């Protein structure tokens, strides 16, 4: 097995080779053995009832036993992915809201209100008057208000009013403003049950409603409440890749999506008694590093190093240097348990919603969260003497993270004149061509990380400012794209702006729930003026070139429904139906002014994004010379080859 076939990341290559030598099976070994199902990949395999399962050809004649056509089956499967993704983000938000409520009532040791300014702003957006209330009373009201929006049956979720007025009017006309978060998810599951909603456009309209309940509901609630509890991120320097593990320290990796327990682990590792215990077993200290979106959460607020993205979770254990890995929910591979048993690592599941067979379960309860955190640290320390051979790759890279939509305001306009005006002006004058959001997962069916890096290099070379979240952010960071020096790779206009401000051309905006920050950034651009009256008019595009999870589909759909055209790589789950794909890749424009597109090649995806941005610029009357830039792209690639 040639490790370089999977990625250009040297650290990952080294660990793939090590696990292969040692006979340890990882995601990179399993993916070679499993072929994708062509019907499942295109969305036309129906397993909703046991008259089937039915695999349906898109020939205009074939249908399932019940008569369901390819477009109906693919639409139901697509909408179920939206519902599952929305549920994942929203259940995360519910947990954070419960912790905020307990913290406000003094029932969650270790948690407190860190950002009172954000608390006030969120309270006002929720229709709560903050005047005359102390922070705990106000936080309690905020928590109760957002918790009520999960089960709300009528009306509208509150944050929907943050969107530009024209966008709200689009949603109002279509009847897709979410009433309550859980209501839309449940209705989506009901509609996709056998024998209910069987008209693909009608299904997708409720798919949009469900996705909006995520983007402007669950995800946005998670982001805002985490800022209130742990602080709104500001730019912070840290390091990324497996080289952040320390051979002479107890290494604890936190992995998953909810930063609640990880924040307490960071408190626990500062405890002098625990540090003394670590030194007593021969360690110089305790090192905490992150994997996946938990990594992004604690990175952007605490500067905690990032060991890697989702596909590096098993490889981190394979270094032999990890005493404990602590996981909660989402993107946790079941294979972790088997890999951990090959080394000395103790793997902990901590969520009441998620367990792995044969793995230690130590459940996080916010009433005794610090106690749980300290127990994990103690057990990690006890594992240190059990180490065998340690092999930590040398590779690590600097990065700067922490660009919330509020921070972008401050960077551009200063604390007392915080504004998106400089960004809008530089888009209008052409120094910045437009904005692209590059988000989503890593996928072993492509050369992971390379698609993100190749795409982003193409975009910044053509003066497109890039915002990244999730594993896409981690992969770009490993390639040195998240430091100010990366401006040297940018086009002359974007480079000039970055050098003047001292920022990277690629801005790390957080975890997957923090894609809601990108909705707010787009809204701020519209509100600042000069680039249209709706998000759909802004020179802006989104993409997930290495996507793999249902959450990615939910994210993509809430961006499309919000007026942002979105491209996905790898494969796309509607391509088994020409009718549905025609609607998704074009017909949605007539409804929401945006659509999806599928492009597995990162350079071609960059071209598509740039063409889309240029079309938006032309519609606004701020066109640029497209021919010159495409020529520059070709010349730059030729120079690199030489």
TADAUR-V851263 format. One record per residue. SS is DSSP state (H for helix, E for strand, - for the rest). OMEGA is omega as a letter, one per 40 degrees, with the letter a starting at -180 (999 if undefined). Layout:
SS&OMEGA  SS&OMEGA
This chain:
-&a  -&a  H&a  H&i  H&a  -&a  -&i  -&a  -&a  H&i  H&i  H&i  H&a  H&a  H&i  H&i  H&i  H&a  H&i  H&i  H&a  H&i  -&i  -&a  -&i  -&i  H&a  H&i  H&a  H&a  H&i  H&a  H&a  -&i  -&i  -&i  -&a  H&i  H&i  H&a  H&i  H&i  -&a  -&i  E&a  E&i  -&a  -&i  -&a  -&i  -&i  -&e  -&a  E&i  E&a  -&i  -&a  -&a  -&i  -&a  -&a  -&i  -&i  -&i  -&a  -&a  -&a  -&a  -&a  H&a  H&i  H&a  H&a  H&i  H&i  H&i  H&i  H&a  H&i  H&i  H&i  H&a  H&i  H&i  H&i  H&i  H&a  H&i  H&a  H&i  H&i  H&a  H&a  H&i  H&i  H&i  H&i  H&i  H&i  H&i  H&i  H&i  H&i  H&a  -&i  -&a  -&a  -&a  -&a  -&i  -&i  -&i  -&a  -&a  -&a  H&i  H&i  H&i  H&i  H&a  H&a  H&i  H&a  H&i  H&i  -&a  -&i  -&i  -&a  -&a  -&i  -&a  -&i  -&a  H&a  H&i  H&a  H&i  H&i  H&i  H&i  H&a  H&a  H&i  H&a  H&i  H&i  H&a  H&i  H&a  H&a  -&a  -&a  -&i  -&a  -&i  -&a  H&a  H&i  H&a  H&i  H&a  -&i  -&a  H&a  H&i  H&i  H&i  H&i  H&a  H&a  H&a  H&a  H&a  -&a  -&i  -&a  -&i  -&i  -&a  H&a  H&a  H&a  H&i  H&i  H&a  H&i  H&i  H&i  H&a  H&a  -&i  -&i  -&i  -&i  -&a  -&a  -&i  -&a  H&i  H&i  H&i  H&a  H&i  H&i  H&i  H&i  H&a  H&i  H&i  H&i  H&i  H&i  H&a  H&a  H&i  H&a  H&a  H&a  H&i  H&i  H&a  H&a  H&a  H&i  H&i  H&i  H&a  H&a  H&i  -&i  -&a  -&i  -&a  -&a  E&a  E&i  E&a  E&a  E&i  -&a  H&i  H&i  H&i  -&a  -&a  -&a  -&i  -&i  E&a  E&i  E&i  E&i  E&a  E&i  E&a  -&a  -&a  H&a  H&i  H&i  H&i  H&i  H&i  H&i  H&i  H&a  H&a  -&i  -&a  -&a  H&i  H&i  H&i  H&i  H&i  H&i  H&i  H&a  H&i  -&i  -&i  -&i  -&a  -&a  E&a  E&i  E&i  E&a  E&i  E&i  H&a  H&i  H&i  H&a  H&a  H&a  H&i  H&a  H&i  H&a  H&a  -&i  -&a  -&a  E&i  E&i  E&i  -&a  H&a  H&i  H&a  H&i  H&a  H&i  H&i  H&a  H&i  -&a  -&a  -&a  -&i  -&a  E&i  E&a  E&a  E&i  -&a  -&i  -&i  -&i  -&a  -&i  -&i  H&i  H&a  H&i  H&i  H&a  H&i  H&i  -&a  -&a  -&a  -&i  E&a  E&a  E&i  E&a  -&a  -&i  -&a  -&a  -&i  -&i  -&a  -&i  -&a  -&i  E&i  E&i  -&a  -&i  -&i  -&a  -&i  -&i  -&a  H&a  H&i  H&i  H&i  H&a  H&i  H&i  H&a  H&i  H&a  H&i  H&i  H&a  H&i  H&a  H&a  H&a  H&a  -&i  -&a  -&i  -&i  -&a  -&i  -&a  -&a  -&i  -&a  E&i  E&i  E&i  E&a  E&i  -&a  -&i  -&i  H&i  H&a  H&i  H&i  H&a  H&a  H&a  H&a  H&a  -&a  -&a  -&i  -&a  -&a  -&i  -&a  H&i  H&i  H&i  H&a  H&a  H&i  H&a  H&a  -&i  -&i  -&i  -&a  -&a  E&a  E&i  E&i  E&i  E&a  -&i  -&a  -&i  -&a  -&a  -&i  -&i  -&i  -&a  -&a  -&a  H&i  H&i  H&a  H&a  H&i  H&a  H&i  H&i  H&a  H&a  H&i  H&i  -&i  -&i  E&i  E&a  E&i  E&a  E&i  -&i  H&a  H&i  H&i  H&a  H&i  H&i  H&i  H&a  H&a  -&i  -&a  -&a  -&i  -&a  H&a  H&i  H&i  H&i  H&i  H&a  -&i  -&a  H&a  H&i  H&i  H&i  H&i  H&a  H&a  H&i  H&a  H&a  -&a  -&i  -&i  -&i  E&a  E&i  E&a  -&i  -&a  -&a  -&i  -&a  -&i  H&i  H&i  H&a  H&i  H&i  H&i  H&i  H&i  H&i  H&i  H&i  H&a  H&a  H&i  -&i  -&a  -&i  -&a  -&a  -&i  H&a  H&a  H&a  -&i  -&a  E&i  E&i  E&i  E&i  E&a  -&a  -&a  -&i  -&a  -&i  H&i  H&i  H&i  H&i  H&i  H&a  H&a  H&i  H&i  H&i  H&i  H&i  -&i  -&a  -&i  -&a  E&i  E&i  E&i  -&i  -&i  -&i  -&a  -&i  -&a  -&i  -&i  -&i  H&a  H&a  H&a  H&i  H&i  H&a  H&a  H&i  H&a  H&i  -&i  H&a  H&a  H&a  H&i  -&i  -&a  -&i  E&i  E&a  E&i  -&a  -&a  -&a  H&i  H&i  H&i  H&i  H&i  H&a  H&i  H&a  H&i  H&i  H&i  H&i  H&i  H&i  H&i  H&a  H&i  H&i  H&a  -&i  -&a  -&i  -&a  -&a  H&a  H&a  H&a  H&i  H&i  H&i  H&i  H&a  H&a  H&a  H&a  H&i  H&i  H&i  H&i  H&i  -&999
